[in-house]
Amino acid sequence: MRMELPERMSDIQQPPIFFPSTYTGPGPYASYRARFLNSDGSLRAPPDAPSAALLYAIVGNGADVHEARIRFNAGETGEDSSGNRIFTDGWGQPIYFLRCAPGYVAAMAPDEADPIRNHDPFDAVRIDATAFNVRPLAYSAGRDGEFGLWQEFRPTAPGYPYHWANASFTPFNDPDLGRDVLVGSPVNDGLHDNLTSQDGVANQ
Protein backbone atom coordinates (compact mmCIF):
# COMPACT_ATOMS: atom_id res chain seq x y z
CA MET A 1 0.00 0.00 0.00
CA ARG A 2 2.88 2.37 0.63
CA MET A 3 3.73 2.32 -3.08
CA GLU A 4 0.30 3.69 -4.01
CA LEU A 5 -0.09 5.94 -0.95
CA PRO A 6 3.37 7.13 0.17
CA GLU A 7 3.36 9.34 3.26
CA ARG A 8 7.13 10.01 3.54
CA MET A 9 9.99 10.24 1.09
CA SER A 10 11.55 6.98 2.30
CA ASP A 11 8.44 5.25 0.93
CA ILE A 12 9.58 6.07 -2.58
CA GLN A 13 13.33 6.28 -2.01
CA GLN A 14 13.63 2.76 -0.61
CA PRO A 15 11.79 0.37 -2.93
CA PRO A 16 10.60 -2.98 -1.55
CA ILE A 17 12.01 -6.28 -2.73
CA PHE A 18 9.82 -7.39 -5.61
CA PHE A 19 9.04 -10.92 -6.63
CA PRO A 20 9.57 -11.59 -9.44
CA SER A 21 12.52 -9.22 -9.73
CA THR A 22 11.35 -7.93 -13.12
CA TYR A 23 8.30 -6.29 -11.54
CA THR A 24 8.96 -2.57 -11.02
CA GLY A 25 5.86 -1.70 -9.04
CA PRO A 26 2.47 -0.13 -9.84
CA GLY A 27 2.14 2.87 -12.14
CA PRO A 28 1.62 5.47 -9.39
CA TYR A 29 4.84 4.37 -7.66
CA ALA A 30 6.87 4.96 -10.81
CA SER A 31 5.28 8.40 -11.27
CA TYR A 32 6.13 9.42 -7.69
CA ARG A 33 9.75 8.40 -8.16
CA ALA A 34 9.95 10.31 -11.45
CA ARG A 35 8.40 13.36 -9.82
CA PHE A 36 10.58 13.60 -6.71
CA LEU A 37 13.81 11.68 -7.31
CA ASN A 38 16.94 12.10 -9.39
CA SER A 39 18.28 9.14 -11.32
CA ASP A 40 20.55 8.22 -8.40
CA GLY A 41 17.59 8.07 -5.99
CA SER A 42 18.34 11.37 -4.23
CA LEU A 43 15.60 13.94 -3.73
CA ARG A 44 15.32 16.42 -6.58
CA ALA A 45 13.88 19.24 -4.44
CA PRO A 46 13.51 18.22 -0.78
CA PRO A 47 10.01 19.23 0.32
CA ASP A 48 9.46 21.37 3.41
CA ALA A 49 6.54 19.09 4.27
CA PRO A 50 7.07 15.72 2.56
CA SER A 51 3.65 14.23 3.27
CA ALA A 52 1.95 17.40 2.00
CA ALA A 53 3.84 17.23 -1.30
CA LEU A 54 3.07 13.51 -1.57
CA LEU A 55 -0.63 14.09 -0.90
CA TYR A 56 -0.73 16.54 -3.81
CA ALA A 57 0.99 13.94 -6.01
CA ILE A 58 -1.42 11.21 -4.89
CA VAL A 59 -4.46 13.32 -5.85
CA GLY A 60 -2.87 14.12 -9.20
CA ASN A 61 -1.76 10.48 -9.48
CA GLY A 62 0.60 11.10 -12.33
CA ALA A 63 -1.32 13.98 -13.89
CA ASP A 64 0.65 17.02 -14.93
CA VAL A 65 0.76 19.97 -12.56
CA HIS A 66 -1.71 22.05 -14.56
CA GLU A 67 -4.35 19.30 -14.56
CA ALA A 68 -4.02 18.82 -10.80
CA ARG A 69 -4.25 22.58 -10.23
CA ILE A 70 -7.49 23.13 -12.10
CA ARG A 71 -9.33 20.62 -9.89
CA PHE A 72 -9.05 23.04 -6.95
CA ASN A 73 -9.46 26.75 -6.31
CA ALA A 74 -6.34 28.90 -6.35
CA GLY A 75 -6.62 29.46 -2.58
CA GLU A 76 -6.56 25.72 -1.91
CA THR A 77 -3.08 25.08 -3.30
CA GLY A 78 0.37 26.58 -2.97
CA GLU A 79 4.09 25.85 -3.18
CA ASP A 80 6.73 25.15 -0.58
CA SER A 81 10.17 26.79 -0.64
CA SER A 82 11.46 24.10 -3.03
CA GLY A 83 8.63 24.61 -5.52
CA ASN A 84 6.71 21.45 -4.63
CA ARG A 85 2.96 21.84 -5.03
CA ILE A 86 0.84 21.32 -1.90
CA PHE A 87 -2.74 21.74 -0.73
CA THR A 88 -3.36 24.42 1.89
CA ASP A 89 -6.12 25.17 4.39
CA GLY A 90 -7.88 28.49 4.91
CA TRP A 91 -4.96 29.83 6.95
CA GLY A 92 -2.38 28.89 4.33
CA GLN A 93 -1.13 25.89 6.34
CA PRO A 94 -0.04 22.79 4.36
CA ILE A 95 -2.39 19.83 4.41
CA TYR A 96 -0.49 16.74 5.54
CA PHE A 97 -1.18 13.04 5.16
CA LEU A 98 -0.89 9.86 7.22
CA ARG A 99 -1.60 6.59 5.43
CA CYS A 100 -2.74 4.99 8.70
CA ALA A 101 -3.50 6.86 11.91
CA PRO A 102 -4.77 4.28 14.42
CA GLY A 103 -4.15 6.58 17.38
CA TYR A 104 -6.39 9.27 15.91
CA VAL A 105 -9.24 6.81 15.35
CA ALA A 106 -8.89 5.33 18.83
CA ALA A 107 -8.99 8.76 20.51
CA MET A 108 -11.49 10.64 18.36
CA ALA A 109 -13.86 7.85 17.28
CA PRO A 110 -13.52 5.06 19.86
CA ASP A 111 -16.52 3.16 18.48
CA GLU A 112 -14.63 2.76 15.19
CA ALA A 113 -11.60 1.35 17.03
CA ASP A 114 -13.57 -1.75 17.99
CA PRO A 115 -11.82 -4.82 16.51
CA ILE A 116 -15.00 -6.87 16.83
CA ARG A 117 -17.52 -4.57 15.14
CA ASN A 118 -15.07 -2.76 12.88
CA HIS A 119 -12.30 -5.26 12.21
CA ASP A 120 -9.47 -4.57 9.78
CA PRO A 121 -10.83 -5.55 6.32
CA PHE A 122 -7.31 -6.60 5.26
CA ASP A 123 -7.35 -9.24 8.03
CA ALA A 124 -10.22 -11.29 6.63
CA VAL A 125 -9.44 -14.41 8.67
CA ARG A 126 -8.83 -12.36 11.85
CA ILE A 127 -5.27 -13.41 12.53
CA ASP A 128 -4.79 -10.27 14.64
CA ALA A 129 -7.66 -10.11 17.12
CA THR A 130 -6.84 -6.48 18.03
CA ALA A 131 -6.81 -5.05 14.48
CA PHE A 132 -9.44 -2.48 13.59
CA ASN A 133 -10.19 -0.59 10.39
CA VAL A 134 -8.13 2.56 9.86
CA ARG A 135 -8.44 5.10 7.06
CA PRO A 136 -5.93 7.58 5.66
CA LEU A 137 -5.88 10.88 7.52
CA ALA A 138 -5.41 14.20 5.76
CA TYR A 139 -4.97 17.05 8.22
CA SER A 140 -3.69 20.58 8.69
CA ALA A 141 -2.52 22.46 11.76
CA GLY A 142 -5.32 25.00 11.53
CA ARG A 143 -5.29 28.54 12.87
CA ASP A 144 -2.74 28.01 15.66
CA GLY A 145 -0.19 26.16 13.51
CA GLU A 146 0.00 23.33 16.08
CA PHE A 147 -0.74 19.74 15.09
CA GLY A 148 -1.16 18.21 18.51
CA LEU A 149 -0.77 14.76 16.90
CA TRP A 150 1.96 12.15 17.06
CA GLN A 151 3.13 11.96 13.44
CA GLU A 152 6.36 9.99 13.65
CA PHE A 153 7.08 6.41 12.70
CA ARG A 154 9.78 4.84 14.87
CA PRO A 155 11.29 1.67 13.39
CA THR A 156 12.21 -1.33 15.52
CA ALA A 157 15.84 -1.16 14.41
CA PRO A 158 18.02 1.79 13.34
CA GLY A 159 18.25 2.09 9.58
CA TYR A 160 15.08 0.13 8.85
CA PRO A 161 12.10 2.40 8.17
CA TYR A 162 9.66 -0.52 7.84
CA HIS A 163 8.73 -3.39 10.10
CA TRP A 164 9.31 -6.97 9.11
CA ALA A 165 6.32 -9.33 9.09
CA ASN A 166 7.16 -10.78 12.51
CA ALA A 167 7.56 -7.39 14.19
CA SER A 168 4.82 -5.53 16.03
CA PHE A 169 3.40 -2.53 14.19
CA THR A 170 2.12 -0.97 17.42
CA PRO A 171 2.72 0.61 19.78
CA PHE A 172 5.69 2.93 19.33
CA ASN A 173 7.53 4.43 22.27
CA ASP A 174 7.93 8.19 22.36
CA PRO A 175 10.80 9.07 24.73
CA ASP A 176 9.62 12.69 24.89
CA LEU A 177 6.21 11.65 26.19
CA GLY A 178 7.62 8.80 28.25
CA ARG A 179 4.99 6.35 27.07
CA ASP A 180 3.95 4.18 24.15
CA VAL A 181 1.91 6.04 21.58
CA LEU A 182 0.16 5.13 18.33
CA VAL A 183 0.69 7.15 15.16
CA GLY A 184 -1.98 9.86 15.01
CA SER A 185 -2.54 9.98 18.78
CA PRO A 186 -3.38 13.38 20.31
CA VAL A 187 -0.44 14.70 22.34
CA ASN A 188 -1.65 18.18 23.31
CA ASP A 189 -4.49 20.67 22.82
CA GLY A 190 -3.08 21.86 19.50
CA LEU A 191 -5.33 19.47 17.58
CA HIS A 192 -8.59 21.18 18.56
CA ASP A 193 -8.61 23.58 15.61
CA ASN A 194 -7.17 21.10 13.11
CA LEU A 195 -8.95 20.44 9.85
CA THR A 196 -9.00 16.73 9.05
CA SER A 197 -10.51 14.40 6.50
CA GLN A 198 -12.14 12.46 9.32
CA ASP A 199 -13.78 15.45 11.00
CA GLY A 200 -14.72 17.58 8.03
CA VAL A 201 -14.82 20.81 10.03
CA ALA A 202 -12.51 22.68 12.37
CA ASN A 203 -13.10 22.34 16.08
CA GLN A 204 -13.51 25.90 17.28
C-alpha positions, 0 to 999 in steps of 0.5 A: 500500500505504501507504493500507491499511498506514500506518506514520507519520502523513504516510501519512494526512495527505498523500494521494496524487494519485488518478486519476481525481480522484473516487476517494477511496481504499480504505475503510481509508484513509478510516477512518484519516483519520477516526480521527486527523485533524481536518477541516483535516488536522491531527492530532486527538491527536498520538500518542506513538508514531505507528506503534504507534497506527496498528498498533492501527487497522490491526488494528481496520481501522475497527472501534470501539474496544470491538470491537478491545479485546475481541480481546486481553487487557487486558494486551496493550493500553494508551493513550498520553498522548493517549488513542490505543489501542496494543498493548503487550508484556509490559513495557508497551512499545508495539508499533511497526510498519514496513510494509517493513523490508528491513534487518531481513530482510537482517541477521536472515534472510539466506536470505530476502534472496535476490533470486533464490530469494525475489524481490519478488512485486510485481516479477513481471517482475523489473525490479529484479534486487536486489528481495527479498520483505519483510514488515511488521515489528511490534516492541517494544523489550523489557525494556531499552527500546532498539530497536537498529533503524534506523526512519527514512525519509529522503526524497531531497528536503526536504519530500517524504516519498515517493520518486518512481518514478525515485528509488532506494528504498534505501539511505538515508544515516544521518549519525549512523552515517556509512554507508548503512543500510536501514530496519530494519537493526540499529544496536546491541545493543538489538535482542537482547531485542526482540519482533518478528512475524518472530522470535516470541520474545524473544532472551534 
